[in-house]
């Protein structure tokens, strides 16, 4: 299942990009299980058209909800057409 999102990004707690259009795809449970625990269950593959300046460690803030995602993989560019990278959902604790 995939979801289309508009996200704002932060790099080192400073606003970086605003309203970047991205798509999040679930990673197959069989792939996660086969990784021997190397891929957390709350991981997704992020796709972005064009090549936005997204780097490992950036924080992505969903503009429509309070969800946050941390870029955990190395972004891969494909033919200056799109970007793919693994992200992890940041789990918030309720006070």
PLY file of the C-alpha trace (Angstrom):
ply
format ascii 1.0
element vertex 95
property float x
property float y
property float z
element edge 94
property int vertex1
property int vertex2
end_header
0.00 0.00 0.00
1.28 3.46 -0.80
0.40 6.95 0.36
1.04 10.30 -1.28
2.20 13.03 1.10
3.30 16.63 1.16
6.21 16.96 3.56
8.40 19.66 5.00
11.97 18.66 5.79
14.32 19.62 8.57
18.07 19.19 8.50
19.86 19.66 11.83
16.61 21.09 13.29
16.47 23.83 10.63
13.68 24.03 8.03
15.06 22.90 4.69
12.38 22.06 2.08
8.68 22.90 2.14
5.80 21.08 0.47
7.85 18.34 -1.20
5.56 15.77 -2.86
6.58 12.20 -1.97
5.10 8.70 -1.98
5.58 6.23 0.87
5.38 2.51 0.11
5.19 -0.22 2.73
8.09 -2.65 2.76
6.96 -6.27 2.44
6.81 -8.16 5.73
8.69 -11.05 4.13
11.55 -8.67 3.24
11.60 -7.29 6.80
11.53 -10.82 8.28
14.25 -11.97 5.88
16.53 -9.13 6.95
17.07 -10.75 10.34
15.97 -7.63 12.19
18.12 -5.20 10.20
15.01 -3.41 8.86
12.65 -2.06 11.56
8.95 -2.89 11.16
8.07 0.83 10.87
10.19 1.35 7.73
8.98 2.57 4.36
10.42 3.24 0.94
10.10 6.88 -0.07
9.88 7.93 -3.73
10.12 11.54 -4.90
9.76 12.80 -8.46
12.62 14.99 -9.52
15.63 15.00 -7.26
14.85 17.03 -4.15
17.70 17.71 -1.73
16.95 14.95 0.78
19.85 13.52 2.75
20.37 10.75 5.29
19.28 11.95 8.74
16.72 14.50 7.49
13.40 14.66 9.32
10.27 14.65 7.13
7.14 16.24 8.62
3.81 15.28 7.05
1.84 18.50 6.48
-1.56 16.75 6.78
-0.91 14.90 10.04
1.57 14.87 12.89
3.52 11.93 11.43
7.29 12.26 11.22
9.76 10.16 9.27
13.56 10.02 9.57
15.63 9.30 6.45
17.59 6.19 7.42
19.08 5.07 4.12
21.30 6.62 1.50
19.17 8.42 -1.11
19.52 6.94 -4.60
18.98 9.09 -7.70
17.74 7.46 -10.88
18.43 9.25 -14.19
17.82 12.67 -12.57
14.18 11.57 -12.73
13.35 10.41 -9.22
14.80 9.64 -5.81
14.38 6.53 -3.66
15.34 6.18 0.00
14.38 4.17 3.09
12.71 6.07 5.93
11.59 5.10 9.43
8.48 6.45 11.10
9.37 8.34 14.26
7.31 6.86 17.08
6.07 9.58 19.42
5.46 8.92 23.10
2.32 10.39 24.60
3.11 12.29 27.82
0 1
1 2
2 3
3 4
4 5
5 6
6 7
7 8
8 9
9 10
10 11
11 12
12 13
13 14
14 15
15 16
16 17
17 18
18 19
19 20
20 21
21 22
22 23
23 24
24 25
25 26
26 27
27 28
28 29
29 30
30 31
31 32
32 33
33 34
34 35
35 36
36 37
37 38
38 39
39 40
40 41
41 42
42 43
43 44
44 45
45 46
46 47
47 48
48 49
49 50
50 51
51 52
52 53
53 54
54 55
55 56
56 57
57 58
58 59
59 60
60 61
61 62
62 63
63 64
64 65
65 66
66 67
67 68
68 69
69 70
70 71
71 72
72 73
73 74
74 75
75 76
76 77
77 78
78 79
79 80
80 81
81 82
82 83
83 84
84 85
85 86
86 87
87 88
88 89
89 90
90 91
91 92
92 93
93 94
